[in-house]
Amino acid sequence: MNMKLKSCSAAIVMLFPATLALAQDSSPRLDEYAISVSPRQSHQYVFTNKIAAFWFGETWQENLPAHQGYTILEQRYLRDYEFLQQETPLDRGRAEAITLYPDRLERRFPEFTETFYFLDSLNAILVKISAKAPLYLRFRPRFDEALSDPEWGWEDEQQAAIGKTDRLPAEKPCWVAVAAWGSLGELSPIIESGVNKSGKPPSGGNAGATLGGLAAAGVQEGYFAVVFEFEREELARTLETLRRRTDLLINRRRERLENLLSRAGLTVPGASLSRAFAWALFSMDDLVTRQRGEGIWAGLPWFNNYWGRDSFIALPGALLCTGQFEKAKEVLVSFSKFQNLDANSPFYGRIPNRVMLNDIIYNTTDGTPWFALACEKYVQYSGDSDFIGEIFPALKKAMDGAIRYHLDEYGFLTHANAETWMDAAGSEGPWSPRGNRAVEIQALWREQIRISIDWAERLGYKEWAESWRLLENRLRQNFKYYFWNREKTRLADHLNEDNSPDSQIRPNSVFALTIPRGSVSGENPLLEPAQQEAVLQELMSNLVYPWGVASLAQGDSNFHPYHHYPPYYVPDAAYHNGIIWTWVNGPLISALLPCNTGLAVSLLKEAARQILEEDAIGSYSELLESWPRPGSERVRISGTVSQAWNLAEFIRNWHEDLLGIRPDLANRRIYFSPMLPPELFPADFKIRIGDDLLTGNYTRVEETWEFRLQGKRSLPDLTVQAKIPFESNWIVFATPWNGSEPLSMKIFPQKNTFKVLVNGRAAAGVKVEARKILADLAFAKPAMNDRIPALRGPQYQLVSAQDATRARGRLAPILFDVKDRANDDKGTNGKYTYPTNPNFKKGIFDGRRVRIWKDEQYYYFEIDYQELADPGWKPEPGYQLTYTAITLNFEKLVGVRRSKVGMNANYSVPMEYAYNFVIYVGNGFRVVDAKGETVAEYRPVDAQHPIGFEKEKKVRFSVPVKYLSDKHLRNAVVLIGGQDDHGGGGIGEFREVRRSAGEWNGGGGGELESGNPSVYDEIYLRR
């Protein structure tokens, strides 16, 4: 990790003047975008510090256990904070009014107002209290378990409680301060052990003390803060800066957001659309961070790292439309430095799929061509032609690697089943396999080739360009032949390895319309106009609901309408098999606007409603369910509550599609094709192009439309390539524009044709072309059929909560009671180490005792561990991160026996222990027979029926005898290791053990990087 990212007072002071230097104008002030939240309905909200920390909270209630709170560098530090009056926690439900501003959250209570601030560049939370009359308040942070053991001390000079934890790795902040200042009356710490007579521990620390917060006896107006830093000295400096420059630091965030509006603002009729656009700007900019160099977080709360594909799709809306060219370039250069340079690797030339704190992953095919497209877009917006030569070596390696390892004889780019954006995979493999040639991959690959050709020619590499041009011709010709079904007039979603086209209806065909440059310039599109219409027809009638674009047609046997539907399936089964991905609205709107503006704008307005009304309020959720639940009018949101690529696509749709501004400064052109419907006139906007800030004003008076553009005298001379829709026609012309002067384009009908005036003079070379309006398009209607396969449950039996958590009777005979020694969780070679993430508490892979009972109807299992962990990510099972397999060998049971244990155990029991059944225990349990077929499964659906008990350090559950055997249980083996549920929440499998430990994998496996036994502890039970 780049330790330059540490926040400190010096950085704060240096950065602030740069904020003041940004241009100010008459843009609306930030407070005008406030969202009043009902004090009787809690909403989620998120803020980031623009470096490596974020807050995810609730407006009206306490934060929820899973994921909410304060996170730095992918580690949660605070679950929440609270105020106590007369030693009673303040109920947030008492708030009379709650208002979310772009820079703060305000709760107004009868006695006082609480304002929560999250500050740019600081690892801190700040809460201001303004009381009507002096009152007693205690401020109590609720630390995460990772900070449950600091040594606390009181510093009189800083008026702060200071603590340090030893449970976190060195690359994460380990020092914490809880401080207060202002008109607070007498301030005293509540340290619940080891205090002296004055109630204050001696300076320098007090081992074993527990901080109960800070109490203020007469609060009128003051601040309470929690600050985290890497070193003690840094903590002191940050505290001092925060105390002395509180208002300056608060205003710094305001200034940043107001300046964002000043260079990318939009005003159209209907306040909700302009407000939603502004909130999309605010929330998107919050996801642009410096966690590992400049980058874009994919989404919050659990994608707070850099995903290549997501970053490059988001980059135009996030950084180019908002004029942040320097940051856009840094994102691209930063990713290029992580390019795979191992010429012997099948990933050679790939740009990473994920850049995490401690790992780089290359398991995606489309990330690299999206990178090439983002590079081209950057040059088009910024005019930075020198960047072509700087980044071209990365594009050359990308071409070399793709051609060497992934090119087939047809010119197509091949890939694995889960190497597209539909990449969900579980213990049984990909949920939406799309190997080995997906339609959007080929469209992207073709553009990667085109860009590489263009830039190779520009730089003088003629031979490379000619070679790649032959490849591009082969790809384009074969694409129509293999992907286009002439009989059914549709595109295949992907080609299988035998070249057969897949018949599933998915949204990926839209990228064949929007990715090729022909969609903008009209040059050499992948599909003919009639084919493009057929694609849109299929998409609209099968996938596009009024609220978004589904990932699979509802007529497909694998369609899942709801994301979370326990116990019938795990969320990842639905992830790309029916659920709506809101980012796909972006390309769909781009394709739909030219031929049916009404439906496209309807989708955009629904997205605006979701941004302003759904959680996280002011942002835009990753997913929607396809069908409303019975009894509901609206569909549920799901996934991350703030997602980069859909926020960015919402912004891009406005700038590039509705306002119609697509710059190409590298070729001194602007493609101009505004597609605003009449009800959205007049429109005012700003967009940075090159070194200039372009302002625009679109008006419509009766049948005369006027489009005015004006820079600030820094634009070069340009050609405006205009293609303007006017009812059922396109008005096409090109006009030179001296960027130092305003440009006015007026269009109005005149004598069965159209008149075009450019700065008052008749435009030359005006053409009128027919515009194909697809008026018969309509949104798909949800079938609402509860008999579809996904809603009928799996083929095997689901164990009820009552059967899985049955209390054992006192008289149930015990079959086994075996104790195991402590600290033997070292793996088969005695050298295994735990993953480095602090949630993997020492001892959670160490079994201490196993007991099995049986009565006439049930087996009862109870396993004691040295420790158990419950990070709160999935509360239903009662614990996570420990995975257990229990093999069962029944005497005289006829049938197959097996010694090899599945679920990534990479372990075989001795033949005398060969099993008839194995029970895998993670987020629930699964009974599997020796043939590998699932017999039954328990999936907890609520926290009232767990199988794990963290405080007791036990896992216990019951299994009906009918799912196993009534024969004599001869022996059993208990295997324990790390749990990996792939984020999907299923039963999971054993977590991998590699040569060296990483944040999410064990280490000490020996020379092999993969394929090592995943078992840390083994307990043999035998009579």
N, C-alpha and C positions, 0 to 999 in steps of 0.2 A: 504494500500500500504506500502511496505517496504521502509521507508524513508532513509535507507542506500544507496538507489540508487541515491541519490542526488550527482551530480558531484561537485567536488571542487578541488582546486589546490593541496591539500595534497594527494588526491587519484591519481591525475595525476603523481605526483612525485614518489609515491610508485610503481605504476604499470609499469612505463616505464622501469626500470632495468630488469624486468621479460621478457620483449620483447627482450632485447639485449641478454639475456641468451639463447634464442632458437638457435638450431643448424643452421648454415649457410653452404651452399655448393655451387655447381656450377649451381644451378637452374637459369633459365633465369631471368633477371632483369625485374622489373614490367613494365617499359616503353616499353618493347618489345611487350606488349599486347595492346598498344594504338589502338583506333579505330578512324580513320579519318571520320568525319561526314560531309556530304555535307553542305556547308553554304547556300544552297538554299532549303533545306528540313529539317524541324525541327523534331527532335526525342525527345522522352521522356527519362529521366534517373532518377535513384534513388540511394541515399546513406542513410545509417543509422549511428547513433553514437554508435551502439552496446549496448545501454542501453534502452532508451525509446523514441528516437527522430528519425525522418527521413526527408529527403528532396526529393521532387518529382517535377522535373522541366522540362523545355524545353531547347533544345540546341540552337535554332535559333530564337525563338520568346519569347514574354512574356508568363509567365505561364498562363494556362487556369483557369477560375474561379473554376471549380469543382475539389476539392481534391488536386490540385497542390499547392506547397508551402512548408512551414516548420511546422511540427507537433511534439508536445511533449505530451506524455501521452494521446493520442487520442484527443488532442485539437490542432487545427491549430492556429499558432501564426503569421506566415508571409504568405502572398499570394505570394510575390516576393520581389525583390529589383531591383533598377535601378540606373544608373549613368546619370547625366545631364551635358551637355556641353553648356555653354552660356545659361543656364536655359532651354535647350531643351532636353527632354529625349533621351538618346542614343538608336538608333534603332539597335537591335541585328542582324538584317538582313544585316548590313554593315560589319559584320565580314568577313574577307578574308579566314579564316580557323578556323575550330572548331575541337577539338580533345578531345575525352573522354578517360581518363586513369582510371585504377581501383581505384585510390585514389583522382582524381580531374577532373575538366572540364576546358579546356583552350579555350578561344576565342581570336583570334588575329585580331585586328583592324589596320587600317593604322597608327594610332598615338600611340597605346599602346597595350599591351597584358593583358587581364583579366583572372585570374586563380581563380576558385572557389574551396574551400576546405571544406570538411565536416569532422570534427575531431572525433576520437574515444573518448568516455566517456564524452564529453563536450556538453552542450546545447548551441551550438553556430554555426554560419556560419562565414566563413572567406574568404575574397576576396582580392587577391593581384593584384596590378596594377604596371606594369613595362612600363614606357613611354620612347619614344625615345628622347623627349625633355620635359622640364617642361610644364605642362598644368593645366588648371583649371578644376576641377571635383567636382560635388556634388554627394555624395552617399546618396540615399534615400530608406530606408526600406519601404515596403508597408505592413503595419500591417493588420492582420485580424480584423474583427469588435470586437472580444473579447478584443482587445487591443486598442480600439479607444479612450479611455479616461484616459490614464495615466497622472499623474502629473509629468511633466518633469522639470528637473533642470540640470545645467551644473556643472561638477566637474573639476576644473582647474588641480588639481593634477593628476587625472586619464585621463584627456583629453577625457572625455566621457560625453554624455548626459545620465542621469539616470532617469528612470520612474518606476512607480508602478501602477498596475491596481487593482481595487477592484471588478472587474466583475467575476473573476475566483475563484473557490473554493480553500480552503486552501491546498488541496493535489496537486495542480498544481503550477508551478513557476509563480510568479506574479511580480517579479522584472526584468527589462530589461535595458540593456546598449547598446548604439550605440557609438562605439569608433573607433579611427584611430591612427596609428603611422607609423613612417618611414620618408622618405624624401618626405614631403608633402607640404612644405612651410607653410604659415599661415593657421591654422585650425580654423574654426569657426562654431558654430552650427547655423542651420536655425530653430529658434523657432518662430512660427508665431504669437504668442500673448504673452503679459505679459513680454516683454523683457525690459532691462534697456538701457541706452544710449550706452553702449559698445556693445550691441547686445547679451549680455550674461545674462541670468537670474541669480539672486543671488543663491549661493550654498544652497541647502536644499530644492529646489523644487519651482515650480511655478504652482499653481493650474490653470487648464483650458488651459495651453499652449499646442500647437500642434507642434510636431517635424516634420520639413520639411527636415531633414537630416543633414549631415555634409559636409561643403564646404572646399576644400583644394585648395589653390591658386597656388601652384607650385609642382604638383605631379611628382615625378620621379620614385621612387620605394617605395611603402608602402602598408599597410594593412588596410582594413576596416572590422569591425566585429560587429555582433549583438549577444549579450550574454543574456541568461535567467537564472535566479536562483530563489530559494525559499526564500532566506533571503538577506537583504542588505549586510551583512558582507560577505556572500558567494560570492555575485556578485563582491565585491571588490577584494577578493582573486583570483577568477577565472580570472578577467580582468588582474590582475598583473601577474599571471602565464602565461596567453596567450601572454601578451606583452613581457615578458622576455624570454620565452621559445618557441617562435613561431616555429622555425625550428625543435626543438625537438618534438613538438606535431604533426607537419606535418609528420615528418619521422616516428613517432610511428605507424601511420596507414600503411605506406609503409612496415615497418618491419613486421607487423602482416601478411600482405598479401603475402609478399615474403616468410615468414616462412611457410605459408600455402602451397605454392608451393613446398617448400623443403621437406615436409612430405607427399604430396599427388599428386605430379606432374605426368604428362603423356606426352610422345612424341611419335607420330606415323607419318607415311608419310602423307603429305597433311597438310599444316599449319593451315587450317581452323578448322580441328577437334581438334588439340591440343589447339588452341586458344579458341575455344568454350568450351572445357573442363575447361581451366583455368578460363574463365569468369563465368562459372557455379560455380566453387569453390568460386570465389570472391563474386558473388551475393548471393549465398546460405549462406556464412558465415556472410554476412551483416544482414541476417534475424535471426541469433542467437543472442538473446538480453537478457537483465536483467530487463525487465519491471516489472515483478512480480516474482522475483526469476529467475533462469536460465530457458530459454525457447526458443521456435522457433516461430517467427511470421508466421502466415499462409500465408500472402501475402500482398502486398502493391498496392494501397494506403489504402484500407478500411478494411483489415483483420489484423491490427496491434495489435493483441492480440493472446493468446495461444489457439489453437484448439487441443484437445486431439488426435483425429483421425489423423489430418494432421501432428502433431508433431511426432507421433509414426511411421507413414509411412515414414516420412522424415528422421527420426533419423539415420538409417543405412548410407544413402548417405551423410547426413549433418555432422554427428559427428563421426561415426565409420570408414567409409572409409577415413576420413580426420584425424583420429588419435586423436580426442578430447574426449577421454574416460571419463575424469573427468567431463567434461560438460555433456556428455551423461548421466552419472550416476546422476548428479544433476537434470537434466530434469526429469528423471524417479522418483527420490525420491520426487522432488517438486510436481509432479502430484499426487503421492501416498498420499501426505498429504491432498490433496483435495478430496480424496475418500469419497463417501457418507457412513456415519457410522450410519445412522438412520435405525435400524432394522425393523421399521414399515413402511418405505418408499418403494414404488415399485422400487426405484432407488438404494436400498441398495446394496453396493458393487461396484457400478459403478464408473469408473474413469471419470472425467468431460469431456463433449464435448467442453466446452469453459471455460477458466479462464480469466475473464476480470478484470478491475481495481476494480469494485464495485459489481461484481456478479459472481456466479459460476453456470453453467448450465449443467444438466446431460441428455439432451434429445437426446442421441444417444446410440445405442446398440453396434455398432462395435468398438467404442473407447476402450472399456475394453479389448477385445481379441487382438486388435492391440497393446495395452500396454503390454500384456503378451509376445507377439512375440518380441517386442522391448527389453524387459528385457532379453529374451533368447539371442537375437543377441548381446546385450551388453556383456554378459558373454562369448559368443563364441569369440568375437573379443578381449576382454580385458584379459580374463583368470581370472577374479575376481570372483572366486567361492564363496567367503564369501558373496557376494551380494545376493546369492540365499537365505540364511537364513535371510538376512535383509529384503528382499522384499516379502518373501513368505507369511507373514500374510496378505498383501494386496491381493495376489492371492487367498488365502483361503476365504477371505470375498467376493471377486468377484465371486468365485464358489458358495458360500452359497447364495448370493443374486440372482444369475441367476437361480439356481435350485429352490429356494423358490418362485420366482415371475414370471419367464419367461420360464420355461421348460414345453414342452407338452409331451404327452404320447409316442411320437416317439423318444424322445431325442433331438428334435429340439429346438432352441432358438427362442422364439416369440418376436415380436416387433411391434411398431406402424407404421403407413404408412410412416412417415417422419423421421424414426430413423435409416436410412442407410445413406451412403454418398450422395445419391440422395435425398436431404432433403429440396429442395425449397418448400416453402409454402406461400400462400397469404391469403387474407381475406376470400377466399372461400375454403381453405384447401390446402393439398399438391398438387403440380403440377404433381408429378410422384409417386403416391401411390404404395408402394411395400410391404404392410403388407400381411400376418403377419409373413412370414418366407422367407427371401431373400437368394439366393443361396450363396453369398459370406459370409453372416452372419454364415451360417452353416459350411462353410469351416474354417472360423476363430474360431468359437466355438469349432470345433473339435481340432484345434491346441491349444486353451486355455486349453482344457481338457488334451491333451497330455503333455503339459508343466507342468501342475499342478501335473499330475501323476508322471512324471520324478522327479520333485523336491521334491514331498512328499516322494517318496521312498528314495531319496538321504538323506533326513533329518530324515528318520525313521518313517514317519507317514504311516504305512502300511495299516491301515484300510481305511483311506481316499483314498489312492491310489487304493485299490481294488474296492471301491465303484465307484470311477470315471472311472475305467477301464470298468466296466459293462456298464456304461453310454456311454462311447466312442464306445463300440461294438454295442450297440443299435443304436446310431446315424449313424455309418458308414453303417450298413446294411439297415437302412431305407432311407438313402440318395439316394442310387442307386435305390431303389424301387419307391420312390415318385418323385424324381427330374429328373430321366432319362426316357425319352420317347423312348421306344424301337421301336415303329413304325416309328417315325420321326428321330430317332437317334440324339436326342438333349437334352440339359439340359433346364429345366424350369428356368426362371429368378427368380421366387418366387412362393411360394404356397399361395393360398388364404385361408381364414379362414375355408372354407369347404373342404380343402385339394386338391382342383382342381389346376392343374399347370397353371401358367400364360404363355401365348404364345408369349409375346413380345420378340423381339430379342434385347437384351442389352449386353453391354460388360462384365457384371459381371460374366459370366461363366468362364472368363479367370482366375479368382482367384481360381477356383477349380483345375486349373493346376499348379499355382505358389505358393499358400499359403501352401499346405501340405508339410511336410518335405520330403515326397517321391520325390518331384521334384528335390531335391538335393542328397539325400542319396539313393534313390531307395527303401526306406522302406515303404510298405503299403500305396500306393497312393489312393486317393479317387476314381479315374477312371482308367479303363483298357486302355492300349495303343490305341486300336481302338476307344474307346470313346473320348480319348484326341484328336485324329486326327479329329474326327467329329466336336468337339467343335472348333478347329482351323479353319477348313474349313468354318463353319458357320460364325465365326467372320470375317475372311478375306473377304468373298464374300459379306457380308452385312454391315459391320461397319468400316473396316479399309481402309481409303483412303491413298494416298501417303503422306498426310500431318498429319495424326493422326487418332485416334480411336473415332468414333461417339458414342453418348450416347443412340441412338435409331436408328433402321434400317429405311432407307428412304422409304421403302414400308409400314411402319406403318401409320395409319390414323392420328396419333398424332405427326408425324414428323415435326420438325421446322428446316429448314436449316440455318436460320440466327438468330443471337442473338437479335439484335435491328432491329425491323421492324414495327415502328409505322406507322399508328395507329392501325394496325391489331391485335397485341398482345403485352403484356408487356414482358420485357426480361426474367423474371422468368418462363414464360410459355415455353420458349425454353431451359432453363438452363440445364435440364437433358433429354430433349426430342428431341435430334438430334444434339445438339452442341458438338463439340469435346473438350474433357478434356485432355490436354496434359500430365497430370501425368499418364494416363492409358497407354500411350506409354511404360512406364517402365515395368509393368508386361507382356504386350503383346510381347515386345522384348524378355523378359526372356523366354517366352513360345515358341516363333517363332524361335529363333536362332538355337536350335539343329536340326531342320528339314528343315529350309530354311534360311540360313545365309544371302543370298543376300537381301531378302526383309526386314529382320530385320535391317541390316546395312543401307539400304536405308532410313528407318524411322529414324535411329539415325543421319544420315547425314542431313536429312531435319530438325531435331531438332537443330542440330548445326548451320544450316543456319539461323533459326529463332532467335537463341540466338545472333548471330553476326549482324543481319540485321534488325530485327523487334523491335518494342517498347515494353518495355523500353530496349533500345539498351544495349547489354551486359547481359541481363537477359532473362527471359523466361515467356511468358504470360500464364495466367491461361487457357484461352479458345481460340478456333478457330471456325469459322463458318465452316459448313460441305461443303457447295457449294460456289464456286466463284460467286460473284455478276455478273450480266450481264455486259459484256464488260471488265471484269477483268480476269486475268490469275491466280491470287493467291487468296486464301481465306483471309478474314479479321481476325485480332487478336481481342480479346475481353476479358472482365473480368479484373482481376488485372494484372498489367504489370510485376510483379515479384512475383512468387508463389513458396512456399517452396517445396512442395512434388514433383513437376515436375523437378525442379532443382536437388533435391536430387536423384530422380530416374534416371536422366541422368547420374549423377556421379556413382550411384550404378551399372547401366547397364555396364559401363566400367569396374569397378573393379571386380564385382562378375560374370558377364556374358562373356564379351569379353576377359578380362584378366583371368577370371576363378578362382579368389582367393576367397574362402569362408572358413574362419577359424572356427575352433571349438576347442578352446584351453581348454575348460572345459573337453573335452574328448581327448585332446592332438592329434587332427587331423587337417589337412587342406584338404578340398575338392578342387581338382585342375582339372578344366575342361575349358581350354582356347578355345574360339571360334572365334578368330580373322580370318577374311578372308585373303587370301594371300596378297592382296594389302595393308594391314595394318601392314605387317612386314617390317622392324624391329620395335619393340616397346620397349620403356624404361619407367619404372614407379617406383613409391614409394608408399608404404602403411604401416601404422603402425599396428603391431600385437602384442598384449601384451605389454611388455616393450621395444620392439625392433622395429626398422625401417627397413622394408623389401624392398630391391631393386630388381627389376626384369628386365631381358633383354630377349626378344624373337627374334630369328633370323631364317631365312629360306634361305638355299643355295641349289638351285635346289630342290631335293626331300628330303633333310635332314632338319628336324625342330629341333631346340635346344631351350630349356627353362631353363634359369638360374635364380636362386633365391639365395639371400644372405642377411643375417641379420647382426647385429653388435654385435654378440656374447651374446645376451641376451635371445634368444629363448630357450625354453625347448626342449628336445627330442620329436620329433613328428612323426606321420605316415602321409605320403602324399597319399591320396586316389585319384589316377589319373584316369580320364576318358577323353581321348583326341580324338577329331574327326580327322580322316584322310580320306578325301574323303567320301566314303560310308561305312566307318567302325568306330567303337569306339575301341580305344586301351586302355584296362583297366588293371591297375596293382596298387599295393600298395608298397611303399618303405619307410623304416625308414629314418629319417633325423635328424642328429645331428645338431641342429640349429646353433651351433657355427662355422660350416663349410659351404662353398658354396654348392649348390645343382645344378647339371647339369643333364637334362634329354634330350637325343637325340632320335629321332624316324626317321627311314627311311625304305623304303620297301626292302625286301630281299627274293628272291626265293618264290614268291607267298605268302609271309607272311610279318611280320614286325619285325624289330630289335629295341629293346629298350635298350639304355645304360644309366645307372645311375652312374654319376661320372666316366665314362669310363668302367664300368663293366656291363655285361648283367644283366638285371633286371629279377627277378624270378617271376613266376606265372602270366606271361603276357597272357591276353585273348584278342581275337579279336571278337567283336560282331558286328552284322549288324546294320548299322545306317539307319533308315528310313528317306529318303529325300522326302519331299512333294513338288515335283517340279511343280505340277499343281496349287499350290496356286497363287493367284493374288490379287492385290488391287481392292477394290470396285471402281466403276465409278459413279460419281454424275449424278443423273437422270436429273437434271435441268428442272424439270416439274413445271411450274408456276401455275398449276391448282390444286395443292395439297390443302387440306382443310385449312392448316395454312395460306396460302398465299391468300386465298379468303376472309379472314376477318370473324368477328363473325356473329352470326345469327341475332343479333339485329342491329339497325341502328347506324352508326357512324356519329356524327354531324360534319359538316365541320367547319373549322376555321372561315370562313366568317359568318356562322350562329351562332357560339358560341361566337363571339366577336363583334357582330354587334353594331354599335353606335346607341344609342337611339335618336329618333327624339325629337325635343323640344316640340312637341304637343302631344306626347304619354301620355295618361291619367295615373295618378298615382293611384295605388290601395291601397298601404300601405306606410306609413312613420312613423316609430316608433323608438323613441330614448330609449336608455337603460342606466342606471346609470353606472358609472365607478367603478372598483374594486369589482364587484360582481361575479368574476370568482372563486368562492369558492366551487362549487359543490352543490349537493343536501343537504348535511349536514352542509355546511358552513365552512368546515375544509380542503378542498382540497389544495394541494400544487403541484407546478410544478415539472417535472423531474429536476434533478440537473445539467444536461449538460447545459453549458452557452448558447448554441444556442437557448434554450427555453427562449426567452426574456420575461420578465414580461409583461403581457398584451396581448400576442398573442392569449389567449383563452377568451379574454374579448370583447364581441361585444358591440358596442356603438350606432349603428344606422342601421336600415334595411329599404330599400325602394324597392318596386316592382312596375313596370309599365307594361302596356300591350297595344299593338296596334293590328291591324288586324292579323298580322302574328307572332309576337314574344312577349314573356314575357322577361322583363329585371330585373335582380336582382343586387342589390348593397348593400354590407355589409361593414360598417366601423368597424374597430377594434382599440383597444387601441394601439396595436403594431402589426407589422407583421415581420416575419423573412425570410430571404433568404440566407441560408448557402452556396448556390452555388452547392449543390450536384446534383440537377436536375434543370437546368435553365429554361426549357420550361414553367412551370406553372407560374413563376414569384415569387413564395414564396413556403415555405414548413413548416411543423411541426404544422400547424393549420388545423383542420378538422371540417367541418360543415355539418349538415344535415338540410334540409328545408322540412318540411312536408306541404302538400297542401290539403286542404279540399274544394272540389267544391260542391256548392249547386245544388241539383237536378240531380247530376250525378249518374246514376244507376250503381250498381255493388258493389264489395266488398270494405269495408273500414277496416283499421287496425290501432291499437293504438301502437303496439310494434314497435320500431325503430330498424333496423338491424345494421350491420357493427360494431358489438361489442359495441353498445351504451349502452346496458343493461338498457334501458330506455323506458318507455311507456308514450305517451301523454294522457291527459284526453280524455274520450270518445267523448266529444263534439268537440274535435280537431282530431278525428280519420281521417286518411288521405286516399285519393285516390292515391296520388303519393308522393314519397319522392325523393328529389334530394340530392345525396351525393357529397360533394365538397372537393376535395383534389388536387391531381395532374391532374386536369381536373374535369369533373363532370359526374355523372351517374344518369339517370332518371329511377326509379324503381316503378312499380305499386304495388297496395296493395296485390297482389298475390305473390309478391317477384320476379317477372320476370323483367329483364332489358328491358326497352323500347328503350333507346338510350344512347349514351355515347360520350363525347368529350375528346379526348386524344391529348393534344398539342404535336406537332411534331417539333416545332422550337420555339426559343425565341421571334419571331416576333408576336406571337399570344397568349400572356399570359392571364390568368384570374386574377392573383394577381399582386398588385402594392405596393411593400414594402414601398416606400417613401410616397405614399399617404395613406398607411395603409388601403387599400381597396381591396376587391374582387368583381369583377363585370363580369357578363356574360349574355348571352341571350340564350333563349331556344325557338325553334319554337313551336307555339301553337299546331301544329299537334301532338306533342309528349306528350302534356298534355291534356287540355280541353278548350273549348271555353265557358264553363259554368261560372256562377258567382263564383269567388273565395271568399268563405265565411271566412275562417281563415287559419292561417299558424303558424307554430312553427319553430323557428331557434334554433338549438342545436349546441353548440361549445365545442370542446375539442382538445386533442392532436391528431396529425396525425401519423399513423404507416403504412407505405407502405411496411414493411418487407424488405426493401432494394431493392425491385423489381421494383419500379418506377410506379406501377399502381395507380389507384385512391386512394387506401389505405382504412383504417378503423380507428375507434376511438382507441386511444392509451390507454392501460390498466391503471387503477388506483388501486394501492395496499394499503396495510396497511401503509407502509412507502415508501417515494419517493426514487427512484433509479436514476441512470444516464439517463435511457430511459423509466422510468415509473413514473406516478404521485403517490402521497401519500395522506394520510388522509382519506382513504376509509373506515376506521373503522376496525372491527375485522376480516373481510374477507380478505384473501390474494388475491382472484380473484373473479370475478363476480360482482364487484361493478359497479354502474353507471359510465360511462366514460365521462359524460357531466359536464363541468365546468360552462358554462353559458347557460341560456335559455331565449329566448325572444319570447313572445306570441304576435301574430298579429291577431287582430279581428276587424271586422267592426261593 
